[in-house]
Amino acid sequence: MTALTLDNETARRLFLDRHALSAPVGCQSPDDLSSLIRRIGFVQIDSVNAVERAHHMILFSRAPAYERGWLDELHQDRRDIFEHWTHDASLLPMEFYPHWHHRFKKAKERLKHPNWQKRIGEDPQKTIRKVRARIRKDGEVSTRHFDDKGAGGWWGWGPSKTALEFLWRAGELAIARRDGFEKVYDLAERVIPDELRKRRPTRRQTVDWACETALDRLGFATPTELAKFLDLIEIAEAKDWAKRAARRGEIVEVAVTGADGSHRHAFAPADIEERIAKLPSPHEGLRFLSPFDPAIRERRRAQRLFGFDYTIEIFVPEKKRKYGYYVLPLMEGDRFIGRADLKVHREEDRLEVKGFWPENGVKMTKTRIAATQDALADLARFTGVSRIEGAVPSRRAKAS
């Protein structure tokens, strides 16, 4: 049977629709925000605040009316979401929690790793018992409640901080809330609803769920992309699932056309043609995305699908950076048209545009310049500053 071919424009539209980037989302309440997080699957957390923290930026780029306090309400008051690891620290729908038991089981083996043993000290179990007893007696704690601070590398983890992280990653503790950006830990039984905490899906059930969840939120994917979406299962498990799902007629093979005209085989839900027929027209407005946005997390996929070559240069020495420290992609409709090196100076009430680069072949027309300036103004308002300064793109800007 010949695989269905998705032309590049259709593939981009489907992918962006699944990532809630086809058009601005009407988000007017915490309930709407909860639905948005379920739609995209996870929201990555990151501490860098050069412009705005990743989790807030990811949500704002989809929902212009988003308010930061709603996220705190969902996390610490309503317990609609929980914090744990995917490929990185993320906020996830609470109903996902039972499947994390497999990750907890694997994390318990980590205490044997030399890095953990070095940080937790000569008697790991004693340190863990001490921390566990402290939390059980006093309730919520953070690292500031312990005096044994670490020094040097590995984020300065001392024995108690290492024990806290171990117990959290192993599922005994949960993140009750964030104080500023500092984790506040408590017993999982006080944070996670009992019904979800005690449920134990089999490995097969979790593999099936993880693949179905990923495919629904990606639109189409290879087994590797399915496994990487939540980083909860192995690639071999995703390949096995794809074979079983194809035999059952639940998925079909598709040939996805890349930006360069090449084709890459992937899998899609069996109703892929119906989903394509219902796709909305691309939103023509401009918006900046977080460097940690899920739509560009897989850099090679972003390059194949959009022809957008993007790298976060935070960890690149300044003299070796091609663009800048914190460069945000600029999206117009269903394509990336440029990138800007931005920095918010909150005490000075200004958003600095340190550099702007249109993508090759993109002309900065009068209309596009105005839309870019509007996107900068929207971002400035969201970050709480009123002035924009620096290299605002002009009609003289040329593609490199």
C-alpha positions as a LaTeX table, in Angstrom:
\begin{tabular}{lrrr}
\hline
Residue & $x$ (\AA) & $y$ (\AA) & $z$ (\AA) \\
\hline
Met1 & 0.00 & 0.00 & 0.00 \\
Thr2 & 1.37 & 3.39 & $-1.01$ \\
Ala3 & 1.89 & 5.78 & 1.87 \\
Leu4 & $-0.12$ & 8.98 & 1.90 \\
Thr5 & 2.10 & 11.95 & 0.99 \\
Leu6 & 1.79 & 15.14 & 3.02 \\
Asp7 & 3.01 & 18.17 & 1.09 \\
Asn8 & 5.17 & 20.53 & 3.12 \\
Glu9 & 2.54 & 23.21 & 3.59 \\
Thr10 & $-0.01$ & 20.67 & 4.86 \\
Ala11 & 2.54 & 19.07 & 7.15 \\
Arg12 & 3.47 & 22.44 & 8.67 \\
Arg13 & $-0.17$ & 23.39 & 9.18 \\
Leu14 & $-0.98$ & 20.07 & 10.84 \\
Phe15 & 2.08 & 20.21 & 13.07 \\
Leu16 & 1.35 & 23.78 & 14.21 \\
Asp17 & $-2.32$ & 23.05 & 14.79 \\
Arg18 & $-1.38$ & 20.14 & 17.05 \\
His19 & 0.95 & 22.52 & 18.94 \\
Ala20 & $-1.81$ & 25.12 & 19.38 \\
Leu21 & 0.05 & 27.57 & 17.13 \\
Ser22 & $-2.38$ & 27.79 & 14.23 \\
Ala23 & $-4.17$ & 30.76 & 15.75 \\
Pro24 & $-4.26$ & 32.58 & 19.09 \\
Val25 & $-6.05$ & 30.49 & 21.72 \\
Gly26 & $-8.96$ & 32.06 & 23.55 \\
Cys27 & $-7.69$ & 31.66 & 27.09 \\
Gln28 & $-9.73$ & 33.67 & 29.58 \\
Ser29 & $-9.52$ & 31.65 & 32.80 \\
Pro30 & $-7.57$ & 28.97 & 34.67 \\
Asp31 & $-9.95$ & 26.38 & 33.20 \\
Asp32 & $-9.03$ & 27.50 & 29.68 \\
Leu33 & $-5.35$ & 27.35 & 30.61 \\
Ser34 & $-5.75$ & 23.81 & 31.93 \\
Ser35 & $-7.28$ & 22.80 & 28.60 \\
Leu36 & $-4.42$ & 24.43 & 26.70 \\
Ile37 & $-1.78$ & 22.54 & 28.71 \\
Arg38 & $-3.60$ & 19.27 & 28.05 \\
Arg39 & $-3.72$ & 20.13 & 24.36 \\
Ile40 & 0.05 & 20.62 & 24.03 \\
Gly41 & 0.94 & 17.90 & 26.57 \\
Phe42 & 3.60 & 19.61 & 28.66 \\
Val43 & 5.13 & 23.02 & 29.35 \\
Gln44 & 8.89 & 23.13 & 29.88 \\
Ile45 & 10.22 & 25.06 & 32.88 \\
Asp46 & 13.47 & 26.98 & 32.66 \\
Ser47 & 15.14 & 29.48 & 34.96 \\
Val48 & 16.56 & 31.84 & 32.32 \\
Asn49 & 14.78 & 35.17 & 32.61 \\
Ala50 & 16.56 & 37.28 & 29.98 \\
Val51 & 13.16 & 38.01 & 28.42 \\
Glu52 & 10.61 & 35.83 & 30.23 \\
Arg53 & 10.76 & 32.41 & 31.86 \\
Ala54 & 10.12 & 29.64 & 29.34 \\
His55 & 6.85 & 28.34 & 30.82 \\
His56 & 5.21 & 31.78 & 30.77 \\
Met57 & 6.51 & 32.56 & 27.27 \\
Ile58 & 5.31 & 29.22 & 25.86 \\
Leu59 & 1.79 & 29.90 & 27.10 \\
Phe60 & 1.73 & 33.59 & 26.17 \\
Ser61 & 2.78 & 32.87 & 22.57 \\
Arg62 & $-0.36$ & 30.75 & 22.22 \\
Ala63 & $-2.75$ & 32.66 & 24.46 \\
Pro64 & $-2.23$ & 36.46 & 24.46 \\
Ala65 & $-4.63$ & 36.87 & 27.41 \\
Tyr66 & $-2.66$ & 34.41 & 29.58 \\
Glu67 & $-2.04$ & 35.52 & 33.17 \\
Arg68 & 0.87 & 34.11 & 35.18 \\
Gly69 & $-1.17$ & 33.68 & 38.34 \\
Trp70 & $-3.37$ & 31.11 & 36.61 \\
Leu71 & $-0.45$ & 28.71 & 36.35 \\
Asp72 & 0.21 & 28.95 & 40.10 \\
Glu73 & $-3.46$ & 28.35 & 40.76 \\
Leu74 & $-3.49$ & 25.19 & 38.64 \\
His75 & $-0.30$ & 23.90 & 40.26 \\
Gln76 & $-0.46$ & 24.73 & 43.94 \\
Asp77 & $-4.16$ & 25.30 & 44.59 \\
Arg78 & $-6.20$ & 23.12 & 42.25 \\
Arg79 & $-3.59$ & 20.41 & 41.63 \\
Asp80 & $-4.60$ & 20.21 & 37.96 \\
Ile81 & $-0.94$ & 19.92 & 36.95 \\
Phe82 & 2.22 & 18.47 & 38.46 \\
Glu83 & 5.91 & 19.09 & 37.94 \\
His84 & 8.36 & 16.40 & 36.89 \\
Trp85 & 10.82 & 15.42 & 34.16 \\
Thr86 & 10.15 & 14.81 & 30.50 \\
His87 & 13.25 & 15.68 & 28.46 \\
Asp88 & 13.63 & 18.45 & 31.04 \\
Ala89 & 11.68 & 19.84 & 33.99 \\
Ser90 & 8.08 & 20.34 & 32.88 \\
Leu91 & 4.54 & 20.99 & 34.05 \\
Leu92 & 2.14 & 18.24 & 33.02 \\
Pro93 & $-1.58$ & 17.44 & 33.26 \\
Met94 & $-2.23$ & 15.68 & 36.57 \\
Glu95 & $-3.92$ & 12.72 & 34.88 \\
Phe96 & $-0.53$ & 11.81 & 33.35 \\
Tyr97 & 0.89 & 11.08 & 36.81 \\
Pro98 & 0.23 & 7.31 & 37.07 \\
His99 & 2.50 & 6.65 & 34.09 \\
Trp100 & 5.40 & 8.36 & 35.85 \\
His101 & 5.66 & 5.40 & 38.24 \\
His102 & 7.89 & 3.70 & 35.68 \\
Arg103 & 10.19 & 6.73 & 35.74 \\
Phe104 & 10.18 & 6.66 & 39.56 \\
Lys105 & 11.25 & 3.04 & 39.57 \\
Lys106 & 14.13 & 3.77 & 37.23 \\
Ala107 & 15.17 & 6.84 & 39.23 \\
Lys108 & 15.66 & 4.77 & 42.38 \\
Glu109 & 18.65 & 3.13 & 40.73 \\
Arg110 & 20.28 & 6.54 & 40.30 \\
Leu111 & 21.44 & 6.64 & 43.90 \\
Lys112 & 24.13 & 4.15 & 42.91 \\
His113 & 25.64 & 6.58 & 40.39 \\
Pro114 & 28.98 & 8.11 & 41.50 \\
Asn115 & 27.71 & 11.68 & 41.06 \\
Trp116 & 24.81 & 11.07 & 43.43 \\
Gln117 & 26.96 & 9.21 & 45.94 \\
Lys118 & 29.53 & 11.99 & 45.93 \\
Arg119 & 26.91 & 14.62 & 46.71 \\
Ile120 & 24.81 & 12.71 & 49.23 \\
Gly121 & 27.73 & 11.65 & 51.43 \\
Glu122 & 29.07 & 8.47 & 52.97 \\
Asp123 & 25.76 & 7.32 & 54.46 \\
Pro124 & 23.04 & 7.95 & 51.84 \\
Gln125 & 20.28 & 6.14 & 53.71 \\
Lys126 & 20.90 & 8.13 & 56.88 \\
Thr127 & 20.67 & 11.42 & 54.98 \\
Ile128 & 17.51 & 10.29 & 53.21 \\
Arg129 & 15.89 & 9.20 & 56.49 \\
Lys130 & 16.73 & 12.56 & 58.05 \\
Val131 & 15.22 & 14.54 & 55.19 \\
Arg132 & 12.17 & 12.29 & 55.01 \\
Ala133 & 11.54 & 12.68 & 58.75 \\
Arg134 & 11.91 & 16.47 & 58.52 \\
Ile135 & 9.28 & 16.73 & 55.79 \\
Arg136 & 6.89 & 14.29 & 57.44 \\
Lys137 & 7.05 & 16.34 & 60.66 \\
Asp138 & 7.25 & 19.92 & 59.38 \\
Gly139 & 5.60 & 19.75 & 55.98 \\
Glu140 & 6.79 & 21.73 & 52.95 \\
Val141 & 10.52 & 22.41 & 52.75 \\
Ser142 & 13.03 & 23.85 & 50.31 \\
Thr143 & 16.80 & 23.71 & 50.26 \\
Arg144 & 16.97 & 26.88 & 52.36 \\
His145 & 15.72 & 24.82 & 55.33 \\
Phe146 & 18.97 & 22.83 & 55.37 \\
Asp147 & 22.44 & 24.04 & 56.32 \\
Asp148 & 24.56 & 21.51 & 54.44 \\
Lys149 & 24.94 & 23.51 & 51.24 \\
Gly150 & 27.15 & 22.10 & 48.49 \\
Ala151 & 29.94 & 23.89 & 46.69 \\
Gly152 & 31.28 & 23.98 & 43.16 \\
Gly153 & 29.72 & 22.04 & 40.31 \\
Trp154 & 26.45 & 20.17 & 39.97 \\
Trp155 & 24.54 & 23.31 & 40.99 \\
Gly156 & 26.11 & 23.29 & 44.44 \\
Trp157 & 24.02 & 20.37 & 45.67 \\
Gly158 & 24.74 & 19.36 & 49.26 \\
Pro159 & 23.63 & 16.08 & 50.90 \\
Ser160 & 20.14 & 17.28 & 51.89 \\
Lys161 & 19.44 & 18.87 & 48.49 \\
Thr162 & 20.57 & 15.64 & 46.83 \\
Ala163 & 18.26 & 13.64 & 49.09 \\
Leu164 & 15.35 & 15.95 & 48.26 \\
Glu165 & 15.96 & 15.57 & 44.53 \\
Phe166 & 16.33 & 11.80 & 44.84 \\
Leu167 & 13.08 & 11.41 & 46.79 \\
Trp168 & 11.27 & 13.67 & 44.31 \\
Arg169 & 12.56 & 11.89 & 41.24 \\
Ala170 & 11.74 & 8.56 & 42.86 \\
Gly171 & 8.14 & 9.65 & 43.49 \\
Glu172 & 8.13 & 9.81 & 47.27 \\
Leu173 & 8.07 & 13.61 & 47.23 \\
Ala174 & 6.33 & 16.05 & 44.91 \\
Ile175 & 6.82 & 19.71 & 44.09 \\
Ala176 & 4.07 & 21.44 & 46.02 \\
Arg177 & 4.80 & 24.84 & 44.47 \\
Arg178 & 7.56 & 27.18 & 43.39 \\
Asp179 & 8.61 & 30.03 & 45.67 \\
Gly180 & 9.94 & 32.48 & 43.10 \\
Phe181 & 11.76 & 29.85 & 41.13 \\
Glu182 & 12.80 & 27.74 & 44.12 \\
Lys183 & 11.27 & 24.27 & 44.43 \\
Val184 & 9.15 & 23.61 & 47.51 \\
Tyr185 & 8.90 & 19.88 & 48.29 \\
Asp186 & 6.32 & 17.89 & 50.20 \\
Leu187 & 5.24 & 14.27 & 50.55 \\
Ala188 & 3.58 & 13.07 & 47.34 \\
Glu189 & 0.62 & 11.85 & 49.38 \\
Arg190 & $-0.10$ & 15.48 & 50.35 \\
Val191 & 0.16 & 16.81 & 46.81 \\
Ile192 & $-1.00$ & 14.11 & 44.36 \\
Pro193 & $-4.61$ & 12.84 & 44.50 \\
Asp194 & $-4.69$ & 9.34 & 46.04 \\
Glu195 & $-6.47$ & 7.75 & 43.09 \\
Leu196 & $-3.73$ & 8.83 & 40.69 \\
Arg197 & $-0.83$ & 8.24 & 43.08 \\
Lys198 & $-1.86$ & 4.65 & 43.79 \\
Arg199 & $-2.69$ & 3.66 & 40.23 \\
Arg200 & $-0.04$ & 1.43 & 38.63 \\
Pro201 & $-0.35$ & 1.01 & 34.84 \\
Thr202 & 1.57 & $-1.90$ & 33.36 \\
Arg203 & 4.58 & $-1.13$ & 31.19 \\
Arg204 & 2.58 & $-2.12$ & 28.10 \\
Gln205 & $-0.25$ & 0.22 & 29.09 \\
Thr206 & 2.20 & 3.09 & 29.57 \\
Val207 & 3.91 & 2.42 & 26.23 \\
Asp208 & 0.55 & 2.43 & 24.44 \\
Trp209 & $-0.56$ & 5.57 & 26.25 \\
Ala210 & 2.73 & 7.42 & 25.68 \\
Cys211 & 2.71 & 6.71 & 21.94 \\
Glu212 & $-0.96$ & 7.62 & 21.49 \\
Thr213 & $-0.49$ & 10.80 & 23.54 \\
Ala214 & 2.57 & 11.83 & 21.52 \\
Leu215 & 1.05 & 11.08 & 18.12 \\
Asp216 & $-2.10$ & 13.03 & 18.90 \\
Arg217 & $-0.02$ & 16.07 & 19.85 \\
Leu218 & 2.46 & 15.84 & 16.98 \\
Gly219 & 0.09 & 14.98 & 14.14 \\
Phe220 & 2.67 & 12.63 & 12.60 \\
Ala221 & 5.87 & 11.19 & 13.98 \\
Thr222 & 8.58 & 8.57 & 13.69 \\
Pro223 & 9.00 & 6.05 & 16.53 \\
Thr224 & 11.99 & 8.05 & 17.74 \\
Glu225 & 9.90 & 11.21 & 17.92 \\
Leu226 & 7.14 & 9.34 & 19.74 \\
Ala227 & 9.60 & 8.13 & 22.38 \\
Lys228 & 11.24 & 11.55 & 22.77 \\
Phe229 & 8.00 & 13.47 & 23.20 \\
Leu230 & 7.68 & 12.68 & 26.91 \\
Asp231 & 10.99 & 10.82 & 27.22 \\
Leu232 & 9.11 & 8.14 & 29.13 \\
Ile233 & 9.67 & 5.07 & 26.97 \\
Glu234 & 12.43 & 3.55 & 24.83 \\
Ile235 & 12.64 & 3.92 & 21.05 \\
Ala236 & 12.45 & 0.13 & 20.67 \\
Glu237 & 9.17 & 0.17 & 22.61 \\
Ala238 & 7.79 & 2.87 & 20.31 \\
Lys239 & 8.77 & 0.82 & 17.24 \\
Asp240 & 7.00 & $-2.22$ & 18.66 \\
Trp241 & 3.90 & $-0.13$ & 19.38 \\
Ala242 & 3.88 & 1.24 & 15.81 \\
Lys243 & 3.91 & $-2.29$ & 14.40 \\
Arg244 & 1.03 & $-3.36$ & 16.62 \\
Ala245 & $-0.98$ & $-0.20$ & 16.00 \\
Ala246 & $-0.48$ & $-0.48$ & 12.22 \\
Arg247 & $-1.70$ & $-4.09$ & 12.25 \\
Arg248 & $-4.82$ & $-2.96$ & 14.14 \\
Gly249 & $-5.43$ & $-0.21$ & 11.58 \\
Glu250 & $-5.06$ & 2.55 & 14.19 \\
Ile251 & $-2.22$ & 4.32 & 12.38 \\
Val252 & $-1.06$ & 4.67 & 8.79 \\
Glu253 & 2.29 & 5.37 & 7.19 \\
Val254 & 2.76 & 8.80 & 5.62 \\
Ala255 & 5.52 & 10.41 & 3.58 \\
Val256 & 6.16 & 13.88 & 4.97 \\
Thr257 & 7.60 & 16.41 & 2.51 \\
Gly258 & 10.35 & 18.53 & 4.00 \\
Ala259 & 11.14 & 22.16 & 3.31 \\
Asp260 & 13.81 & 21.04 & 0.84 \\
Gly261 & 11.44 & 18.73 & $-1.04$ \\
Ser262 & 12.79 & 15.51 & 0.46 \\
His263 & 10.50 & 12.90 & 2.01 \\
Arg264 & 10.63 & 11.23 & 5.39 \\
His265 & 8.39 & 8.34 & 6.39 \\
Ala266 & 6.41 & 8.63 & 9.60 \\
Phe267 & 3.17 & 7.42 & 11.17 \\
Ala268 & $-0.10$ & 9.29 & 11.57 \\
Pro269 & $-3.53$ & 8.51 & 13.06 \\
Ala270 & $-5.75$ & 6.51 & 10.74 \\
Asp271 & $-8.11$ & 9.49 & 10.41 \\
Ile272 & $-5.30$ & 11.75 & 9.20 \\
Glu273 & $-7.19$ & 12.85 & 6.07 \\
Glu274 & $-10.20$ & 13.90 & 8.13 \\
Arg275 & $-7.93$ & 15.89 & 10.45 \\
Ile276 & $-6.31$ & 17.63 & 7.50 \\
Ala277 & $-9.71$ & 18.56 & 6.04 \\
Lys278 & $-10.60$ & 20.33 & 9.31 \\
Leu279 & $-7.39$ & 22.35 & 9.60 \\
Pro280 & $-7.87$ & 26.11 & 10.00 \\
Ser281 & $-6.08$ & 28.56 & 7.76 \\
Pro282 & $-2.72$ & 29.65 & 9.16 \\
His283 & $-2.76$ & 32.69 & 11.42 \\
Glu284 & $-1.00$ & 35.51 & 9.59 \\
Gly285 & $-0.05$ & 37.50 & 12.65 \\
Leu286 & 3.53 & 37.53 & 13.97 \\
Arg287 & 4.62 & 36.18 & 17.34 \\
Phe288 & 7.86 & 35.42 & 19.10 \\
Leu289 & 8.40 & 31.92 & 20.48 \\
Ser290 & 10.45 & 30.86 & 23.47 \\
Pro291 & 13.78 & 29.17 & 22.63 \\
Phe292 & 12.34 & 26.26 & 24.66 \\
Asp293 & 9.03 & 26.06 & 22.77 \\
Pro294 & 7.91 & 22.45 & 22.15 \\
Ala295 & 7.42 & 23.21 & 18.46 \\
Ile296 & 11.17 & 23.76 & 17.98 \\
Arg297 & 12.52 & 21.49 & 20.71 \\
Glu298 & 13.64 & 18.90 & 18.18 \\
Arg299 & 16.05 & 21.06 & 16.15 \\
Arg300 & 16.49 & 18.62 & 13.26 \\
Arg301 & 12.73 & 18.28 & 12.87 \\
Ala302 & 12.35 & 22.08 & 12.81 \\
Gln303 & 14.97 & 22.27 & 10.09 \\
Arg304 & 13.40 & 19.48 & 8.02 \\
Leu305 & 9.85 & 20.78 & 8.33 \\
Phe306 & 10.38 & 24.55 & 8.27 \\
Gly307 & 13.89 & 24.95 & 6.87 \\
Phe308 & 14.67 & 26.75 & 10.13 \\
Asp309 & 18.17 & 26.17 & 11.47 \\
Tyr310 & 18.04 & 27.15 & 15.14 \\
Thr311 & 20.37 & 26.66 & 18.10 \\
Ile312 & 20.17 & 28.09 & 21.61 \\
Glu313 & 23.51 & 29.80 & 22.17 \\
Ile314 & 23.26 & 30.31 & 25.93 \\
Phe315 & 26.09 & 27.87 & 26.53 \\
Val316 & 28.16 & 29.01 & 23.54 \\
Pro317 & 31.06 & 31.33 & 24.47 \\
Glu318 & 30.11 & 34.89 & 23.60 \\
Lys319 & 32.79 & 35.33 & 20.93 \\
Lys320 & 31.62 & 32.16 & 19.15 \\
Arg321 & 27.91 & 33.02 & 19.04 \\
Lys322 & 26.43 & 33.49 & 15.60 \\
Tyr323 & 23.44 & 35.50 & 16.81 \\
Gly324 & 23.26 & 36.06 & 20.57 \\
Tyr325 & 22.62 & 34.85 & 24.10 \\
Tyr326 & 18.82 & 34.64 & 24.04 \\
Val327 & 17.47 & 34.65 & 20.51 \\
Leu328 & 13.74 & 34.25 & 19.96 \\
Pro329 & 12.34 & 32.83 & 16.70 \\
Leu330 & 9.75 & 34.98 & 14.94 \\
Met331 & 6.82 & 33.12 & 13.38 \\
Glu332 & 4.51 & 34.42 & 10.69 \\
Gly333 & 1.64 & 32.15 & 9.72 \\
Asp334 & 3.10 & 28.70 & 9.19 \\
Arg335 & 6.76 & 29.66 & 8.76 \\
Phe336 & 9.64 & 31.28 & 10.59 \\
Ile337 & 10.64 & 34.60 & 9.07 \\
Gly338 & 13.38 & 35.77 & 11.41 \\
Arg339 & 14.95 & 35.81 & 14.85 \\
Ala340 & 15.79 & 38.50 & 17.38 \\
Asp341 & 18.29 & 38.74 & 20.22 \\
Leu342 & 16.23 & 40.31 & 23.00 \\
Lys343 & 16.75 & 41.31 & 26.61 \\
Val344 & 14.33 & 42.81 & 29.11 \\
His345 & 15.77 & 45.36 & 31.54 \\
Arg346 & 12.95 & 45.50 & 34.07 \\
Glu347 & 14.53 & 48.03 & 36.39 \\
Glu348 & 15.02 & 50.33 & 33.42 \\
Asp349 & 11.53 & 49.65 & 32.01 \\
Arg350 & 12.78 & 48.67 & 28.57 \\
Leu351 & 12.98 & 45.82 & 26.08 \\
Glu352 & 16.29 & 45.88 & 24.24 \\
Val353 & 16.45 & 44.59 & 20.68 \\
Lys354 & 20.12 & 43.69 & 20.45 \\
Gly355 & 19.87 & 42.26 & 16.95 \\
Phe356 & 17.36 & 41.17 & 14.32 \\
Trp357 & 17.93 & 38.80 & 11.41 \\
Pro358 & 15.34 & 38.01 & 8.72 \\
Glu359 & 15.53 & 34.49 & 7.30 \\
Asn360 & 17.00 & 34.06 & 3.84 \\
Gly361 & 14.60 & 35.29 & 1.19 \\
Val362 & 12.37 & 37.19 & 3.62 \\
Lys363 & 11.79 & 40.81 & 2.63 \\
Met364 & 11.06 & 43.27 & 5.40 \\
Thr365 & 8.13 & 45.00 & 3.73 \\
Lys366 & 6.36 & 47.94 & 5.34 \\
Thr367 & 3.54 & 45.64 & 6.47 \\
Arg368 & 5.94 & 43.06 & 7.91 \\
Ile369 & 7.94 & 45.74 & 9.74 \\
Ala370 & 4.75 & 47.06 & 11.35 \\
Ala371 & 3.70 & 43.54 & 12.36 \\
Thr372 & 7.14 & 42.85 & 13.85 \\
Gln373 & 6.96 & 46.07 & 15.85 \\
Asp374 & 3.48 & 45.07 & 17.05 \\
Ala375 & 4.84 & 41.69 & 18.17 \\
Leu376 & 7.64 & 43.45 & 20.06 \\
Ala377 & 5.11 & 45.78 & 21.70 \\
Asp378 & 2.95 & 42.81 & 22.77 \\
Leu379 & 5.99 & 41.10 & 24.24 \\
Ala380 & 7.06 & 44.26 & 26.06 \\
Arg381 & 3.63 & 44.61 & 27.64 \\
Phe382 & 3.65 & 40.98 & 28.73 \\
Thr383 & 7.07 & 41.33 & 30.36 \\
Gly384 & 5.96 & 44.50 & 32.15 \\
Val385 & 8.05 & 47.13 & 30.39 \\
Ser386 & 6.89 & 50.11 & 28.34 \\
Arg387 & 9.83 & 51.06 & 26.13 \\
Ile388 & 11.47 & 49.28 & 23.20 \\
Glu389 & 15.01 & 50.24 & 22.30 \\
Gly390 & 17.64 & 48.97 & 19.91 \\
Ala391 & 17.87 & 47.59 & 16.42 \\
Val392 & 14.19 & 47.53 & 15.55 \\
Pro393 & 13.96 & 46.09 & 12.02 \\
Ser394 & 13.61 & 48.61 & 9.25 \\
Arg395 & 12.97 & 48.41 & 5.53 \\
Arg396 & 16.73 & 48.51 & 5.02 \\
Ala397 & 17.16 & 45.15 & 6.79 \\
Lys398 & 18.41 & 42.52 & 4.36 \\
Ala399 & 18.35 & 38.77 & 4.43 \\
Ser400 & 21.74 & 37.33 & 5.27 \\
\hline
\end{tabular}
